[in-house]
Amino acid sequence: MGLLNAMARIADYLPTAAKPRVKPSMYERLFWTGIALVVYMIMANTPLYGISTAGPEQILLIQIIFASNRGTLMELGIGPIVTAGLIMQILVGAKLIDLDLTDPENRKIFTASQKTLAVILAAFEAAMYVLSCRYWMPLGNPVTSCSAAWHVRLAVWLQLFIASYLVIVLDEMIQKGWGIGSGVSLFILSGVATTIFWNTFSTVTYRNEVIGFIPFMIQQLSSGRGLDAVLIRPGGRDLVGFAATIGIMLLLIYLSNMKVEIPVTSPRLQSIKTRIPLQFLYVTNIPILFIGILYANILVFATLFRTYLASTVPSSIVDLLAKYDPNTGRLIGGLAYYLASPNGLYGALGDPVHLLVYSVLVFVLAVLFGLMWVEVAGLNPSAQAEQLVSSGFEVPGLRSNPKILERMLAKYIYPLTILSSLIVAAISVFADVLGAYGTGTGILLAVGILQQYYTMIAYERTLEAYPLLRRLVGE
């Protein structure tokens, strides 16, 4: 707790967004949410000053999860915020840090410490990008010998760090009441929407072919070719991927509205019977998000070992993590290769072994991460039973005993956890194999975020339409 309190005190001295004295109206909050989005989009399209190249090609999955854009002020994206949040949540959920997040004072310490950790990670990640000579030509050892002078590298580090800190402040501003939702969700949604829009409508050409599916289809049909010309093409952005994108979105909307209901009764309410709904997709998109983060970290460590520890770490271990073709620089083996999704039907059919191993790994890891998240996030049967008993609810025919209720809930929660983990894994694999725009993980995140925003906006409009209801809920 000593280190945690010190980190919380550091956050008090960092520039931050003040909480509004009076809660803004819904339209004011929408306005400030829009402003935050515009600022993020400007930074995501502003190149870093002082770099000679945009750096190595960024993996699309990493770009979506971290809402980043290579060679721009948003090179790091929301990576520091997401990483800091996951570390703190896991430490608290695993009881390695003794904090009761239902206590306002402990919650304040948790939030402040998380901000400090995000700032530290932003500074560290920016330093690693600069020290590895990512944007310049290395002249031997990248740390000491680089084509860029040290003052140029320092300027790039400052740009990356300040932009990342501004993202942290924008996220704070939205969560403290100036906006709706969170900056993290907003920026991820923006990145996925941009990718889908680009793959659908872009008129940019590459090797004499239009990138966007709609212009490509118009180009092919106007030249007298049939639909078979746009059905499948290398790199995706074809009719199969377009149909898969729409179909998977509709499927996710349907599944996310399904509930599993448990009958309960409350003696406090004269034994009125009701039902506690559990979401059918109980783990939502968390397992797939964790797989994406694991994949990103494997690539980071493989690059770190290859760049800085080549003399101490055997090449066989590095290749086990990620193996690259020395001529093309493409990923051709290692764990990272098999965690990378096939690039549409062409990639899947061209390497069936990759497809098989990738599918098995995703299914196994999704179940493991799903079960882990349920335990860490307080969604397990024991935590849910305690909440129900403390609220005065009990299952008809059973005594008000947390242990009995826990055993009964376990019959629902653990099968739901495994089933929902397998379902989101299957959707992600299916989307990636068919070349869905924005990747399966991106679509899972985007649909979930859109539904959250719909629920929040509907809630805010209801409270504004019925002021008495606002007083009843304590707002």
N, C-alpha and C positions, 0 to 999 in steps of 0.2 A: 504493500500500500504506500510505502514511502516514495518509491519511484513513480507510482501512479499519481500521487498528490503533487509531486514536483512537476510532472508533465501537465497536470491540470492547471497549476499556477503559471506555467510558461504560456499557456493559451490565453491567460488574462492580459498578457502584454502584447499579444499579436493583434494587428488590425482585424476588425470583424464587422459584420453587419448588425446594427442595433435592432432589437425587437420593436415592432410598432407599438406605440402606446395605446392606440385604438385599432381594433381589428379592421382592416380595409374591406371594402365591399368586394363582391366576387369579381366585378368588372375591373376594379383596380388591381386585384391579384392576378387576373388574366393579363392585364397590361404589363405588370412587372415580370411575369413569367415569360411573356413575349420578348421583353427587353433582354432578359438573361439569355434567351435562345439566340437572339440576334447577335449579342456580344460573343457568344460561343461560336456561332457560324462564321463571324468575321475572323476570329482567331484561328479557326480550323482551315481558313483559306488564305492566311497571311504567312508567306514564306519566312523562315528564319533568316535574319540578316547575318552575313558573314560565312555562309556555308557554300561549298563548291558543288555539292550534289545533294539530292534528297535522302541519300543513304540507301541501304539495301531495301529491296521490296518487302513491304510489311504484309504479314499473313492476314488475310481478310478476317478470320475469326478473331484474332487479337485486336484488329482495328475496330470490330463491332463491339466486343466486350468492353474495351477500354475507351470507346468513343474517341479514338485518336486518328490522326492524319499525318503521315510521315512528311518530314521536311518542313512542317509548319509549326506555329506556336503551340498547336495541340498535338505535338509529337507524343507527349505523355498521356494526354487526355485525362480521364478520370481514374487512371491506374493507381495513383497514390491514395485516393479516397477509398476506392473499392478494396485495395489491399489492406489498408489500415482498418477498415470496418470489419473485414473478414477475420483478421488477426485478433482484434478485440472481442468480437463475438465468440470466437472459438475459445479464447482464454477464459472468458466469463462463463460460457456454457459448460466448459469442462471443469469449472471450479478451481482453475489455476489462479484466478483472480477472484477474491471474495467480494463481490458487489451484488447488492439487491437492486435490480433495475426498476423495481416498483417503488423504491424510495426516491423522491425527487432529488435529494442531495446526492445520493449515489449516482443517480442518472446524470446529474450535472457533471460530476467528476468523470464519468465514463465518456460523455460527449466531448468534454474539454481535452481529455487525454487522447481521444481518437483524433481530434484535430491536430494536436501537436505531433502525433505519430505520422499523420498524413503529410504534414509539412516536412518532417525529417525524411520521409520516403521520397518526397518530391525533390529535395535537395540531393539525396543520394542517387536517385535514378538519373537526374539531369547530369550529375558528375560522371556517372558511368558512361552515358552516351558521349560525353565530351572526351573523357580519358581514353575511350576505345577508338577514337579518331573515326567516328561513324560517318561524318560528313566530309572527310578529306582523305587524301592519299597517305596511307601510313608509309613511313620511311624506315622500316625496321621495327623496333619496339614501339607500338602505338602510344604508349604512355609518355615516353620521352622524345620520340621522333615522329613528327607529324608535319604535313605540308602547311598546316596553319600555325601561326604564331600563338604564344600563350595568351596574349591579350585578346585575340580573336576567339579563342576557345573559352576564355572567361566571359566574353560578351554573349556567346551562344548559351553558356550555362545560365547566365542571368536571365536571358529571354525565356528559356525553358522553365526556370524556377518561378519567375514572376507570373508567367501565364498559368502555370499549375496552381499557384497560390490564388490567383484571381478566380479560377474555377472553384476552388474550395470556398471562397467568399460568396460566389454566386449560389453555390449549393446551400450555404448557410442562410443567405438572404431568403431563398425560397422556403426553406424548412422553418424559418422563424416566423413565418406568417405573411411575408410580403408577396409570396407566390402560391402556387398550388402544386402539391406533390413534393418532389425533390429534384434537385438539379441533376443528380446522377441518372435518374430514370428519364428525365427530359432529354439529356444529351445522348443517352443510348438510343432512345426512340428516334431522335433526329438523325443519328448516324445510320440506323437501319432504314429509315424512310428515304434518306438520300441515296443509299446503295440501291434500293429497289427502284426508285425513280430513275436513277442513272441507267440501270440495266434495262429498263423498259423504254425510255424515251430519248436516250442520248443519241445525238447525230454525229458524234466524233467517229472517225474512221480509223481502222487499224488493219493493215495489210489489205487495203481496198475493200474492207467489209465494215459496215456500220455496226457500232457496238450495241446500241439499243435495239431491243427486239422489235418494237413497233416500226421504226424507220427501216430496219432490216427486212421485215416482212413486206412493207410497201415496196421496197427496192426490188425484192425477188419477184413479187407478184406482178409488178409493173413491167418486168422484163419477160413475162410470159411463163414463168415457172409455177409449179403447183405447190400445194401445202407441204409436200414431202421435202421441199428445199428448206423449209423453216422448222421442220419437225424436230430435228436434232442437229446440233453443230458443235464442234469442239469449243470448250471453254464455257458452255452453257449459253444463257441468254437466247434460248430457243422456245418453241411452242410448248414443249414438255415442261420446261422450267417455269414458264409463265403460268400454265395451268396448275402445276404443282404448288406454286406460291399462293394462288387464290384458293385452291382446294384445302390446303393445310391451314390457312387462316380461318376458313369457315369451320373446319373440324375442331380447331383449338377453341374457337368461340363456343361451339356446342359443348365440348367436354368440360370447359371451365365453368359452365353453368349447371353441370350435373352435381347433385348432392347425395350423400348417404346419410339418412336421418336415424338418430337414436332416440327412442321414446324415453322421456323423463317426466317427473312430476315434482311439484314444490309444495311442501306442507305450509310454507309461509303464505302461499297464495291459495289456500283452501283446497289443496290437492289438485289444482288445475293441471291437466295433462298438456304437455307440449313436446316438441322434438328438437334435439340439438343437431343441426346440420353439419356434417363434415364434408369438406370439398372433395369431390371425386379425384381430382388431380391434387392429392394432399400435399405433395412436395413441390408443386408448381414446376418452375423451371430451374430450381436450385441445383439438382444433380448435373444437368447439362452445363450450367454456368461453371460449376466446380471443375468439370472435365476440361472446359475451355481454359480456365485459369491454370490447371495442371499442365496442359499442353504448352501454354505460354511460358511457364516457369522452366519446363524441360528445355525449351529452346534457349532461354536466357542462360541457364547453367551450362548448357553445351557450348554456347558461344563464349562464355566466361572461361571455361576450362581450356578451350581451343586457343583463345587469345592470350591469356595470362598464365595458365598453368600447364602449358604444353610439355614442359620439361619434367613436371612432377606427376601429372595425371596420365596414365597409359592411354594411348590412342584407342585401344580396344574399348575402354570405358566410355570415352567420348563418343565413339561410333555407336555404342550401345544406346546412348541417349539420342544422338542425331548424326546421321552420316550424310555427307554431301558429295555430289559429283564434282571432282576437282576442275573439270573443264567448264561445266555450265553453272556450277554453284547451286544446283537444284537439290532438294532433299530427296534422297533415294533409299534411306534405310534408318534403322534405329527405332526406338519407342516413339519419338516425335513423328516419324513418317507414318507409323501405323495408327497414330491418334489423329492424323490429318485426314480430313474427309476427302472422298473421291471428287474430282472436279467434273460432276455431271455424269451422264450415262457413258460417255466415251472413256472417261477415266476409270469408271467402275468396271466396264466390260474389258478394258485393256489390261487390267491387273486384278483378276478375281481373288488372288490370295490376299492382296491388300484390302479388298472389300470385305472378305470373310474375317480377317483378323481385326480390322477396324470395327466391324459390327459387334463381334464378341467382346472386345475391350470396352466399347461404349455401354453395352448392356450390363456387363459385370460392374464397371465403375459407377454407373448410374445407380444401381441397387445399393452398392456400398456407401456412396455419398448420400443417397436418400435416407438410409438408416442412420448414418452419422448425423445428418442435419436434424432429423426428428429428435434425437437425443440431445444434441447441443442447443437447439433452439427452444427447448421446453415444449415440444409438441408430442412427447411420448405419453403413454397411458398414465403413468404416475402423476405427471404434472397436470394433465387434463382432469384427472380424477380429483385432485386437490382443489382445482379451480371450481369444479362443479359442486363439490361438497361445501366449500366455503361460500358458494352462492346460494346454498339452500336447496339445491336440486338433488334428486335421487331417482334411481331406476325403479319403476313399479315392480313390487314383489321382492325387492332386495333391501337389506338394511342400509342405513346411511353410514357405510363403512368404506373408506377410501380404498382399502385393499380389495374388497369385493368388486367395487366399481372399476378399479384398475384392471382386474382380470377380465372383466366384461369388455372394457374399452380396448384391451389388447387384441381381442378377437376382431375388432374393426380396424384399428389404427395400423398394426403391422402389415396385414394383408393389403390395406390401402396404400401404404408406403411402398411396398414392393411392386404392386400392380401399377401405381401411378409412375414410379421410376421407370419401369419397363415401357410404359406407354409413351412418356416423353422421349425416352431413348429411341424407341421405334420411329416416332415422328421425326426426330432429328436426323436419324440415319436415312429414312425414306426421303426426306427433303433434300439432303445432300446428294444422294445417289441420283435423284431426278434433276438436280441442278437448280433447285428453287432459289430465287433471287434473295440475297441477304443472308444466306445459309440457314439451316434448320434452327441453330441456336439463336440467330438474330430474329427470326420470325417468332420463336417461342417467347423471347424477351419482349418484342414489340407488342404482340397481342396482349400479353399480361399487363404491360404498362398502359396500353390504351384502355383496357377495361378498368384499371385502377383510376385513371383520370375520369372516365365516364361516371364511375361510382361517386368520386369526390365532387364533381361538378353537379351531379344530380342532388347530392346531399346538401351542398351549399345553396342551391336554388330553392330547395324545400325549406331550409331555415330562413331564407330571406322572404319567402312567400308567406310563412307563418311565424311571426315574431314570438307568439306564445310558446311555440315548440322550441325556439331557441332558448327561452328562459328555463323550460323544463329539462333540457339537456345540459344546462349550466354554462351556456356560451353568451 
